[in-house]
Amino acid sequence: MTVQRQYTLPHCNLVLEGLSANANDPLAPLTVLMNAECHLPGATDATLTGGREFLDSLVAAVSRYGQQLLSGVSSPYLGTTPPIVEVKPGEGACHHLIVHQQSLGEPLSDVNAQPPLDIKLTTVQFYDLLEAVDQLLADTQTLPDLTAQFQAVSRRLVQPTDPVAQRAAPAALGAAVLAAAGLALFFVPPPEFEPTRPGSESTTPAESSPNPLDTAPDPAVDEQSTELDDSSAELAAATSAAEDLERLETAPPITDAATIALLQSDVTRRLQEAWADAPRPSGDLAYRMVVSEDGDILGYKYENDLALTEVDNTPLPELTFARVDGAQPAREQMAQFIATFTAAGDVVVEPTNAPPPSASATAAAAEAEELPTLDNKITDGDRIRALNSALYDDILAELEPLSANEDLRFRVRLAESGDVVGYEPLNAAAGLLARETPLPRLVTTSDSVAPDSDRNQADFQVVFTEGGVLEVSPWDGWP
Amino acid sequence: MPVDSPPAPQPPLVLDTLANPGLPNDECPRRARIQLDLLLLAIEALDLGGGEAMLAISRELALEELVKNRVHLWLLRGTNPMRRYSQRRPLQIEEAKALVIIICTLARRLTVLVRQLLVGYQQLADKQLSPEHHFRLADYLSRFRNHFRARMNPRRAGVIAYSTDEKLDELAIQLLQQLLLCAGVLGSQRLWSSLFDGEVS
């Protein structure tokens, strides 16, 4: 029995004719499709007709395009044969329904091929077509095997929206610029690199100065410089960050005791922090280190055999500052320390005795060294108070603004007569900025050293605060 | 058999029509979060009582487990990264399903109005006239622009793209068309599937 199903919407009329499964049952579903017709009043007068193939293609194309409108992601057609129905976006808000119609009963050939039918649909018209198709899909009484298949478009099938030319443009531009730059730089001669070493610098001008007109290179200088180059190359090759103290030993030593003390505490703290959770060695590890003025560890060398084997357990390789110009002789000032990593987990850093304080050390630095322990203290309370106020006045009279950004603490020793015997910085900043204070000028060196040791003396604490306030108090507290 | 605990809460039946998209995790991709919030924004611009209607629908369809109240709905919509007060929380798949159902149900109720506006827009476009000549359409567009500018973070790159009135009108019309497509019988499934276009493997 022939059954007709009709899906009617304002701009679309979809009519299906077919056979029902059971001729005697009026409610049996339509299972065999004979003909499908689609009228699109308002859009076209033509009637789209076709069999099951046409209907399947219409359903697939319309459904796919509907999803594309919602997501903006176009899904490619995956079938093998060219689709009978296609929907494509048009300009503005319109859509193109393209139907490749073929007369029934005739084989497809070039002779009878008709031009595809292109129907322009507005969004509302397209929605009606989509809704008719959806109602057909949702209808279980018509073609139950035709159901909705929704599938999100796979990431692999997403086509980039930019055309190939647009995407390739930046890459092409980059390649062109590179080629142009290469071409331009081709004509620029490569820069000639002539390594100059401070040793050869001093000899070359001396050798060439007697006869400046002689342009031929002096063979002796050449040989010398090549030897120097060879030796420097060997040195660079042999240099490892761990063991090149020989080069660093030639550096000028740091003689200022306060700086050494500051470096000592700084390096000790850094080593202890870095070594905190490392495995403890079986015995003491001793290393000789060279430390720059900035506190960088420039090199180190083991002092005992255990230290060599356990070096990787210490923080030294990590903390060692890799110099950029490894082969250059060191010019900055350096200090040498012996670092001992004890089995108990402590780090002891002591300055080596190798660089003795040279004679060029300034008087202020020498005076700023530690004061000997006081044997004969002044015990008279009135005298101490008087000395305290005298010292305060003396310092204040010559005090100028200091550049310190923290308190400067000193221990100042006075003889009973009121002469300043010596002073000792108590914090690192005080050691560095002692010259800015009036203390060096106040020290009377004439009769301070030996004869005073048996006379009574008193210590005072002098603090130059960050805010510029001077505080003077007896070392052992007010009597 | 004695039962000593209440039965585990079942997900609302209305969500069964939406199949899980097969994402690697249970969180919605970025584009889906933006799309859902913008569609809700368009509904609000169409219907002054849209915000109330969303909550009413969530009660009618027994989606209260997923969209509990006004604040919770605001939190869900705040997963849109373009928002001024964008939420860091992810949008779960189930919550997104509830939003899809709400959008499609409201879109179905507003079908007649949406059709009118789109037909009017088409007629004005054919005559080369601006949308201001259609009273309801101009109303919708201006309300959408106001909503968008009040709620979206103007410093976001995605929002900067809509800095002019023309761009916002384009977006509003596009959302209107999408709402129409959501209104059909299979609209919710189509919208749901479209949210993950290009996201699944």
Contacts between the chains, C-beta under 8 A, distances in Angstrom:
chain1	res1	chain2	res2	distance
A	63	B	190	7.5
A	66	B	181	5.6
A	66	B	190	5.7
A	67	B	190	5.6
A	67	B	193	6.1
A	67	B	194	4.7
A	67	B	197	6.8
A	68	B	194	7.9
A	68	B	197	7.9
A	69	B	177	6.7
A	69	B	178	6.7
A	69	B	181	5.9
A	70	B	178	5.4
A	70	B	181	5.8
A	70	B	182	7.5
A	70	B	190	6.4
A	70	B	191	5.7
A	70	B	194	3.7
A	71	B	31	7.8
A	71	B	35	7.8
A	71	B	194	3.8
A	71	B	195	7.0
A	71	B	197	3.9
A	71	B	198	7.5
A	72	B	197	7.9
A	73	B	194	7.7
A	73	B	197	3.8
A	73	B	198	4.6
A	75	B	197	7.1
A	92	B	125	6.4
A	93	B	118	8.0
A	93	B	121	7.3
A	93	B	122	6.6
A	93	B	125	6.9
A	93	B	173	7.1
A	93	B	177	7.0
A	122	B	118	7.6
A	122	B	119	7.8
A	122	B	122	5.0
A	123	B	118	5.6
A	123	B	122	7.4
A	123	B	177	4.8
A	123	B	180	6.8
A	124	B	115	5.7
A	124	B	118	5.2
A	124	B	119	5.7
A	124	B	122	7.1
A	124	B	180	7.2
A	127	B	115	8.0
A	127	B	180	5.1
A	127	B	181	6.2
A	127	B	183	8.0
A	127	B	184	7.2
A	130	B	181	6.8
A	130	B	184	6.3
A	131	B	184	4.5
A	131	B	185	7.0
A	134	B	184	4.9
A	134	B	185	4.9
A	134	B	186	4.3
A	134	B	187	7.8
A	135	B	185	5.8
A	137	B	186	6.5
A	138	B	185	5.0
A	138	B	186	6.2
A	148	B	186	5.4
A	148	B	189	6.5
A	150	B	19	7.6
A	150	B	186	7.8
A	150	B	189	5.1
A	150	B	190	6.3
A	150	B	192	7.4
A	150	B	193	3.9
A	151	B	193	6.6
A	152	B	21	5.5
A	152	B	193	5.2
A	152	B	194	7.3
A	152	B	195	7.6
A	152	B	196	3.8
A	152	B	197	5.2
A	152	B	198	7.7
A	152	B	199	6.7
A	152	B	200	4.8
A	153	B	197	4.2
A	153	B	198	5.5
A	153	B	200	7.8
A	154	B	198	7.8
A	154	B	200	6.0
A	154	B	201	6.4
A	155	B	198	5.7
A	155	B	199	6.6
A	155	B	200	6.6
A	155	B	201	5.8
A	156	B	201	7.5
A	158	B	197	7.5
A	158	B	198	4.1
